[in-house]
Amino acid sequence: MIDEHAIIDSSAKLAANVSVGPYTIIGANVEIGEGTWIGPSVVIKGRAKIGRNNKIYQFASIGEDPQHLHYKGEDTLLEIGDNNIFREFCTLNRGTMQGGGITKIGDRNMLMAYVHIAHDCILGNDIIFANNASLAGHIVIEDHVILSGFAKIAQFCTIGAYSFVAGATGIPKDVLPYILVSGYHGKTTVYGLNLVGLRRKGFSRDTIKKLRQAYHIIFQEELTVKEALPKLEAMVNNCPEVQRFIDMFKNSKRGIVR
């Protein structure tokens, strides 16, 4: 299952049923789990740990040095979970010592062509990035997020679970969970709950109704964060999903897109 034209370092650890296409290069300190398929002309550098049943298409660059001026060859890591898809020309860089030393990708994510994941980013599960979406360094993407084509996220931002970022949108601050954001000409605007996404993910009508109420408190009552938090906390017993809003407000370092 390994093409004769592939170049694989003797120290790389590949499970018995890994498939590797022609002209792919796999360097030292790379580990690849069972069932992973790697197309032609892919470059994978270590230290990289890649889980099971991933698909990596041609011309992807996986585990390359971080694009960081202070990186001096330190031993950092890229860790990838299971059942991910990386399409053509995706680039995933390892972490930096300044950022914790690891870039981490969860499970069941789909990264379309030309997606870039910079150093020290942490991605959860069940995420979709459309073509040319890009992450700067030190970004957290929570579960079930969708980034549309050419979306760009500034460094140190967090994108909350179940949110949707429209095409060509630049994100300068943290994005709350469950919402839809879009931006043009340097201005990012919140357009409501990500209703289509919530329904597709099985959120009940009652839960969506309560999330609408929480959204109204946050975005339409013209409250400060300090004023909004007690109202949101009062909703948690009847709608535990509201806790994600509260946690984002309390943990945000970049500020919230409002």
N, C-alpha and C positions, 0 to 999 in steps of 0.2 A: 504493500500500500504506500510505499515511499518511492517516488520516481527516481530513476537512476541519475537524473540531472540535478536533483536537490543537493544542497550542501548543508550538512548537519554536523555541528561540533560533537566530538566524542563524549563530552561531559553532559550534553543535553539528555534529558530523561523523557522519553516518549512512551506512552502506553502502547501495548502491542497492536491495537487496532486503530492507531492514528493514521490518517491519510495525508500525505504531503505531495503537492504538485511540483512540476518541473521548475527549476531555476529559483525555487524558494531557498532562502538562507536562514538557518536556525543556529543561533550562537550559543556560547557557553552559558551555563546557569539558567537554562530554560527548562521548565517542566510542563508537559502537556498531557492532559487526562484522556481517558478512554472516549472513543467515538468522535473526537474532534477532527474536523475536515479543514485542511489548509490548501488553498488554491495555488496556482502558479505565481511565481515572482513576488512572493510575500517575504518581508524581512522581519524576523523576530529576534530581539536582543534580550539578554538577561541583565539583571535578575528578573525573570518573569515566571509567574505561576498561572497556568491556564487550565481551567477545569474541564469538565466532560461535555461532550456533544455540542461544542461550539463550531460555528462555520465562519471562516476567515477568507474573504474573497481576494482576488488578485490585486497586487500592488499596495496592499495595506502595509503600514509600518507600525509594529507592535513592540513596545518596550524600549523605544529609543531614549537617548539621554534627554533630560528635561531642557526646555528652552529657557534657561535661567542664567543670568550673568554670574551668579555666585556659585553655580555648580562646578565642582572641581573633581569630578570622577568618583564621588562617594558611592558606597554600596547601597543603592536604593532599590525599590521594588515596584513592579506592576503586578497586581493580583486580579485575575478574572475568574468569575464563577462559572456556572453551567448554563448551557442552552442559550447562549448569546449568538447574535448574527452581526458580523462586521463586514459591511459592503466595501466596494472598491475605493481605494485611496484613503481609507480611514487612518488616522494617526493618533496613537495613544502613547504618551510619554510616562516614564517612571517618575516617582516622587523626588523631593529634595529633602535634605536633612533639616532645612529651615521650616519645612511644612509637615514634618512628621515621617518623611521617608517612604511614603507609599501612595500610589494611585490605585484606587480600588473600584472594580466594576462588579456589580451583583449578578443576578440570574435573570434569564429570559428577556434580555434587552435587545432592541434592534437599532443599530446605528447605520444609517444609510450612507451613501457615497459622500466622500470628502468631509466627513465629520472629524473634528479635532477635539481631543480630550487632553488638556494640558496637565502639568505636574500637580500632584497632591489633590486631585479631584476625587470625590467619593460619590459613586452612583449606586442607587438602590436597585430595585427589581422592577421588571415589567415597564420599562421606559422605552419610548420611541423618539429618536432624533431623526428628523428629515434631512435631506441633502444640505450639506454645507453649514449645518448648525455647529457652533464652536463654543468651547468653554475655555476661559482663561484659568489661571491657577487657583487652587485652594477653594474650589466650588463644591457645594453639596447639592446633589439632585436627589430628592426623595422619591419614593415609589410612585409608579403610575403617571409620571410626568410626560407630556408631549411637547417637544420643541419643533416648531415648523421650520421650513427651509430658511437658511441664512439668519436664523436667530443667533444673537451673540450675548453671552453672559459675562459681566465684569467679574474680576477676581474677588474672592472672599464672599460671594453671594450664596444664598441658599434659595432653592426653588422648591416650594412646598408640594406635598403629595397631591396627586390628582389635578394639578394645575395644567393650563394650556397656554403656551406662548406662541403668538401668531407669527407669521412669516416676516423676516427682515426686521424683527424687533430687537432693539438693544435694551438690555436689562442692567440698570446701574445699582439697584438695591435688591433686598430680599423680596421674594414673591410669596404671598400667603397661600396656603393650600386651598384647593377646590375652585380657584378663580381663573378667569380668562383675562389675559393682558395682551395689549397690542401697542405698538409704538412706531411713529414715523417722525423724521426730522428732529431726532433727539428727544422727543417727548413720549413717555410711556404712560398709557392710560389703562385703568381697570374697566372692563366691560361687563362685569357681572360674574355670576357663578358659571363654572364649566358644566352646564346642565347636560349637554350631550354626553360628555365623558362620565359624569356621575351616573347617569341612567345606564350607560353601557357597562359600567362596573357593578351594577346591581344595587345601587343605593335606593332605599325605599322612598316612596312618595312623602311619607311623614318625615324621614330624615332630611330630605331635600327641603321641605318646608321649613324645618327648624334652622337649617343652614342659611336659608334665605333671611330668616330673622336675624341671625348672627351677622350676616353680610350687611343688613340694614343698619345695625348698631355700629359696625366698623366704618362704613363708607358713606352713610347717608344722614346720620344724626349729628354730624359735625362735632364729634367728641374727641377729646385728647385720648391718647392710649391709656393714661391713668384713669380717665373717666369711663372708658369702654370696658376695661378689664373686669370690674365687679359685675357688670351686666352679663358678660360672656361666662364668667365663672358660675353665675346663677343658673345657666342653661345646661351645664355639663351633666347633671344627674339625669335629665331627660334626653340629652343628646350627647353622648360621649365624644362624638366626632368633633364637637366644638373645641375640645381640648387642644387640637392641633393649632387652631388660631392662637390660643393663649400661649402655648409653648413657643410659637414663632415670635410673638411680641416680646416675650420675656428673654429670649435667647438672641435676638437679632443684634448684630454689631454694625451692620451697614445701614440700618433703617429699612422701612417697609415701603414698597410701591403702593401709594394710595392716590 
